[in-house]
Amino acid sequence: MTKERLIETIKRILNTDVDFSFLTKLTEPELETLVACIRDGVDRAAK
């Protein structure tokens, strides 16, 4: 998955239009980890 797609995924999960362009400084594996952590946190909060 590209960095841009990962950042769009983060925006979608968080339901926000905040400018996350600063995240492009992260590597793809770092962004993948961030997405996984956010999904886990959102899932836990929903329970």
C-alpha positions as a Python dict, from the first residue, in 0.01 Angstrom:
ca = {
    (1, 'M'): (0, 0, 0),
    (2, 'T'): (131, 347, -82),
    (3, 'K'): (194, 617, 176),
    (4, 'E'): (-85, 826, 28),
    (5, 'R'): (-333, 540, 54),
    (6, 'L'): (-229, 468, 412),
    (7, 'I'): (-279, 834, 505),
    (8, 'E'): (-622, 830, 338),
    (9, 'T'): (-704, 517, 540),
    (10, 'I'): (-612, 698, 861),
    (11, 'K'): (-835, 991, 764),
    (12, 'R'): (-1122, 754, 690),
    (13, 'I'): (-1083, 561, 1015),
    (14, 'L'): (-1072, 884, 1217),
    (15, 'N'): (-1347, 1041, 1003),
    (16, 'T'): (-1157, 1368, 962),
    (17, 'D'): (-1026, 1601, 695),
    (18, 'V'): (-724, 1709, 899),
    (19, 'D'): (-406, 1758, 696),
    (20, 'F'): (-189, 1459, 778),
    (21, 'S'): (73, 1535, 512),
    (22, 'F'): (338, 1540, 786),
    (23, 'L'): (292, 1163, 802),
    (24, 'T'): (465, 1129, 465),
    (25, 'K'): (790, 1155, 661),
    (26, 'L'): (719, 808, 802),
    (27, 'T'): (812, 492, 617),
    (28, 'E'): (541, 266, 477),
    (29, 'P'): (595, 4, 750),
    (30, 'E'): (566, 278, 1014),
    (31, 'L'): (241, 401, 857),
    (32, 'E'): (108, 44, 842),
    (33, 'T'): (181, 7, 1213),
    (34, 'L'): (8, 337, 1285),
    (35, 'V'): (-301, 230, 1090),
    (36, 'A'): (-313, -100, 1278),
    (37, 'C'): (-283, 75, 1614),
    (38, 'I'): (-555, 326, 1526),
    (39, 'R'): (-789, 48, 1408),
    (40, 'D'): (-726, -145, 1728),
    (41, 'G'): (-796, 162, 1942),
    (42, 'V'): (-1114, 246, 1753),
    (43, 'D'): (-1233, -114, 1778),
    (44, 'R'): (-1173, -120, 2152),
    (45, 'A'): (-1347, 214, 2202),
    (46, 'A'): (-1651, 87, 2014),
    (47, 'K'): (-1703, -200, 2258),
}
